Amino acid sequence: MIAAPIATSTPRTPAAATPHDQPVRPGLGELEPVHVSDVPEERFTQLVGFFHRNPGWMKTGPVGDALRGALDHVPGVGSAVRDLTEPADVGYGQAIRDQTRWQIETGRQPNNPWWLRMNRQLVQDPTTAERAVRSGTVDQLETKGQKAWAEYVRRSDLVTRAMGLDPGSDAVRGVTEGAEPIALSDAWKSVNPIKRAYVNLVLKPYARKALWVAHRKTLEDARPQAAEQAAVMHRRAPREMEFSSAWATVIGLWSHLSPPVTGHQSKIAQRWILPFDHPIDHTKQSWSKRAFTKLIDWVDPLYERQIARPTDRADAAAAAAAAHG
């Protein structure tokens, strides 16, 4: 049975960013990592806010919305057209936003400590890097992931400036009470066609590549830090942890291709290959989801080497010590 698509009930644009995910002004001294909430919806707002600011987002237009709405009633067509053509309302964070929503809708956030810990890093690294770029404290960033996200912010700033906007301005940051960061689609209207082509063909791909490098570096940094949570999930639900580890490995490999990050490709993946149940139960999956989970398990050597075997050895040693009093 094919699982139903994930509901998309979340607002397209969040409220004004919280103080925790706002960049600090220069001259405030030593850089501190941005606090990331462990409440999934609060964390989700922090994530979307980052991509609304870096490099910006696109509003949906009335004509496109009308066409998508008309096709919504065509079975088997409408949802696919919407997924493939809907504008990037959170800019280059579209795929990451949709993937995070899947984690929340399936209960992996907050009920799975491994997913919760890994996702925290994927929000904290970019927001901390943004704070460092805005405050001139990039030299204080410590991890490869944070440094890579700082490069993404710098490349995103080139896009924003090409739109005639100041990346550090209140309009771009959306700090006015009740406001949202300015949409690039609004600024786009005053940009000449040559500059638009330069942004689309040069600056945006340049930023997209940096995003995937940063995403991969953060995954590499976070996996060892999430070892304790991985052991917990291995004991609690080994098949779920096996799938989780494999998914992280596949995304790391996929990132080398610098694939598109706008549109709703993640929602298509959720519909056809990603399990909706948590913990995963292969008997409840469609054939395509069972095949996919088995395939990615096969290409992931890290689960056995870094999670399963060390945890099993530690448990066996603890059991032996307890048996001998």
C-alpha positions in Angstrom: 0.0 0.0 0.0 1.3 3.4 -0.9 1.4 5.8 2.0 -0.7 9.0 1.7 1.3 12.1 0.9 2.3 14.2 3.8 0.0 17.1 4.7 1.2 20.5 3.8 -0.6 22.5 6.5 2.4 24.6 7.5 2.3 28.3 6.7 4.2 29.3 3.6 5.9 32.1 5.4 6.6 32.1 9.2 6.2 35.0 11.5 9.1 37.3 12.1 12.3 35.5 13.1 12.9 34.9 16.8 15.7 36.7 18.6 17.7 33.5 18.6 18.0 33.2 14.9 18.7 36.9 14.2 22.3 37.9 13.3 24.0 40.0 15.9 25.4 43.5 15.2 29.2 44.0 14.8 31.2 44.8 17.9 29.4 42.5 20.3 32.5 40.5 21.1 32.9 36.7 21.0 30.7 34.7 18.8 28.4 32.2 20.4 26.4 29.5 18.6 22.8 30.3 17.9 20.4 28.5 20.3 18.3 26.0 18.5 15.0 24.9 20.0 14.3 21.2 20.6 10.6 22.0 20.0 10.1 20.9 16.4 7.9 23.7 15.2 10.1 26.4 16.8 13.1 24.9 15.2 11.3 24.7 11.9 10.6 28.4 12.0 14.3 29.1 12.7 15.3 27.0 9.6 12.8 28.6 7.3 13.8 32.1 8.5 17.4 31.4 7.6 16.6 30.5 4.0 14.1 33.4 3.7 17.1 35.6 4.4 19.8 33.7 2.5 19.5 34.4 -0.3 15.7 35.0 -0.2 12.4 33.6 -1.4 10.0 33.8 -4.2 6.3 34.6 -3.9 3.8 32.6 -5.9 2.1 34.5 -8.7 -1.7 34.6 -9.2 -1.6 33.1 -12.7 0.6 30.1 -11.7 -1.5 29.6 -8.6 -4.7 29.5 -10.6 -3.3 27.0 -13.1 -2.0 24.7 -10.3 -5.3 25.0 -8.6 -7.2 24.0 -11.8 -4.9 20.9 -12.2 -5.3 19.9 -8.6 -8.6 18.2 -9.6 -7.0 16.0 -12.3 -6.2 12.6 -10.7 -2.6 11.6 -10.8 -1.6 14.9 -12.4 -2.4 17.8 -10.2 -0.2 16.9 -7.3 2.8 16.1 -9.5 2.5 19.3 -11.4 2.3 21.3 -8.2 5.3 19.5 -6.7 7.4 20.2 -9.9 6.3 23.8 -10.6 5.6 25.5 -7.3 8.0 28.4 -6.7 10.8 28.1 -4.1 8.9 30.0 -1.3 11.9 29.4 1.0 14.5 30.0 -1.6 17.3 27.4 -1.5 16.0 25.8 1.6 13.0 24.2 -0.2 14.3 20.6 -0.1 15.6 20.9 3.4 12.4 22.5 4.6 10.3 19.7 3.1 12.6 17.0 4.5 12.3 18.6 8.0 8.5 18.7 7.6 8.6 15.0 6.8 10.6 14.3 10.0 8.0 16.2 12.0 5.0 14.7 10.4 6.4 11.2 10.8 7.2 11.7 14.5 11.0 11.4 13.9 11.1 14.8 15.5 10.8 14.8 18.5 10.4 11.0 19.2 13.6 9.8 17.6 16.7 11.2 19.5 19.0 10.6 16.6 16.9 12.5 14.0 16.4 15.3 16.6 20.1 15.6 17.3 21.2 15.5 13.6 18.6 18.0 12.6 19.7 20.4 15.4 23.1 20.6 13.8 21.6 21.2 10.4 19.9 24.3 11.8 22.6 25.5 14.3 25.5 25.4 11.8 23.9 27.7 9.2 22.3 30.1 11.7 25.6 30.4 13.6 27.5 30.9 10.4 25.1 33.6 9.4 25.6 35.4 12.7 29.4 35.2 12.2 29.3 36.7 8.7 27.0 39.5 9.8 29.1 40.3 12.9 32.5 39.9 11.3 33.5 36.9 13.5 33.9 34.2 10.8 37.4 33.6 12.1 35.8 32.3 15.3 33.9 29.5 13.6 35.3 26.1 14.6 33.8 23.3 12.6 34.0 22.4 8.9 30.3 22.6 8.7 30.0 26.1 10.2 32.8 27.4 7.9 31.1 25.9 4.8 27.8 27.5 5.8 29.6 30.8 6.1 30.7 30.4 2.5 27.1 29.7 1.5 26.0 32.9 3.2 28.7 34.9 1.4 27.6 33.5 -1.9 24.0 34.1 -1.1 24.8 37.7 -0.4 26.1 38.1 -3.9 22.6 37.1 -5.1 20.9 39.5 -2.7 23.2 42.4 -3.7 22.6 41.7 -7.4 18.9 42.4 -6.6 19.9 45.8 -5.3 19.4 44.8 -1.7 21.7 45.0 1.4 21.9 41.5 3.0 22.2 43.1 6.5 19.3 45.5 6.1 16.2 45.2 8.2 14.1 44.6 5.1 16.1 41.6 4.1 16.3 40.3 7.7 12.6 40.8 8.3 13.2 42.2 11.8 10.3 44.7 11.8 7.6 43.4 14.1 5.1 41.3 12.2 7.1 41.4 9.0 8.8 38.8 6.8 12.0 39.2 4.9 11.6 40.8 1.5 10.9 38.4 -1.3 13.5 38.3 -4.1 10.5 38.2 -6.5 9.6 41.7 -5.5 13.1 43.0 -6.0 13.4 41.0 -9.2 10.9 43.4 -11.0 13.4 46.2 -11.0 16.4 44.2 -12.2 17.3 44.3 -15.9 17.2 41.1 -18.0 21.0 40.8 -18.4 21.5 40.9 -14.6 18.7 38.4 -14.1 20.4 36.0 -16.5 23.7 36.5 -14.6 22.0 35.8 -11.3 20.2 32.6 -12.6 23.1 31.2 -14.6 26.1 32.1 -12.4 25.3 33.4 -8.9 22.6 31.0 -7.9 24.3 27.8 -9.1 27.4 29.1 -7.3 25.4 29.4 -4.1 23.7 26.1 -4.6 27.0 24.3 -4.8 28.1 25.9 -1.6 24.9 24.8 0.1 25.4 21.1 -0.7 29.0 21.3 0.4 27.9 22.8 3.7 25.1 20.3 4.1 27.5 17.4 3.6 30.1 18.9 6.0 27.5 19.3 8.7 26.4 15.7 8.3 30.0 14.6 8.6 30.5 16.7 11.7 27.2 15.6 13.3 27.3 11.9 12.9 30.1 11.3 15.5 28.4 13.7 17.9 25.1 11.8 17.6 26.7 8.4 18.4 25.0 8.2 21.8 21.6 8.8 20.2 22.3 6.3 17.5 23.1 3.6 20.1 19.8 4.4 21.8 17.9 4.0 18.6 19.8 0.8 17.7 18.6 -0.8 20.9 15.1 0.6 20.6 14.4 0.0 16.9 17.4 -1.4 14.9 15.6 -1.3 11.5 14.7 2.3 12.0 18.3 3.2 12.9 19.6 1.2 10.0 17.4 3.2 7.6 18.3 6.5 9.3 22.0 5.8 8.9 21.6 4.8 5.3 19.5 7.9 4.5 22.2 10.2 5.9 24.9 8.3 3.8 22.8 8.5 0.6 22.2 12.3 1.1 25.9 12.8 1.6 26.6 11.0 -1.7 23.8 12.8 -3.5 25.2 16.1 -2.4 28.3 15.6 -4.6 26.0 16.1 -7.6 24.8 19.5 -6.4 21.2 18.7 -7.4 18.4 21.2 -7.7 17.3 22.6 -4.3 14.1 24.4 -5.4 10.7 22.9 -6.1 9.3 20.0 -4.2 11.4 17.0 -5.2 11.5 16.0 -1.6 7.7 15.7 -1.5 7.8 13.3 -4.5 10.4 11.3 -2.6 8.2 11.2 0.4 5.3 9.9 -1.7 7.3 7.1 -3.4 10.3 6.1 -1.5 10.4 7.4 2.1 8.6 5.6 4.9 5.9 7.5 6.7 5.7 5.2 9.7 8.0 5.5 12.7 9.7 3.3 13.7 9.9 1.8 10.2 7.9 -1.3 9.6 8.6 -2.9 6.3 5.4 -4.9 6.3 3.4 -1.7 6.0 5.4 -0.2 3.2 4.6 -0.1 -0.5 6.9 -2.1 -2.8 8.8 1.1 -3.9 9.5 2.1 -0.3 10.6 -1.5 0.6 12.9 -1.6 -2.4 14.4 1.8 -1.7 15.1 1.1 2.0 16.8 -2.2 1.1 18.9 -0.5 -1.6 20.2 2.2 0.6 20.9 -0.2 3.4 23.2 -2.1 1.0 25.2 1.0 0.1 25.7 2.1 3.7 28.7 0.5 5.5 28.6 3.0 8.4 25.6 1.5 10.3 27.4 -1.8 11.1 30.8 -0.3 11.6 30.0 2.8 13.6 26.7 2.0 15.3 25.5 -1.7 15.4 28.8 -3.5 16.2 30.1 -1.0 18.8 26.7 -0.9 20.6 26.4 -4.7 20.5 29.9 -5.1 21.9 29.3 -2.6 24.6 26.0 -4.4 25.6 27.7 -7.8 25.6 30.5 -6.5 27.8 28.1 -5.0 30.2 26.1 -8.2 30.4 29.2 -10.3 31.0 30.4 -7.9 33.7 27.0 -8.1 35.4 26.9 -11.9 35.2 30.3 -12.1 37.0 29.1 -9.8 39.7 
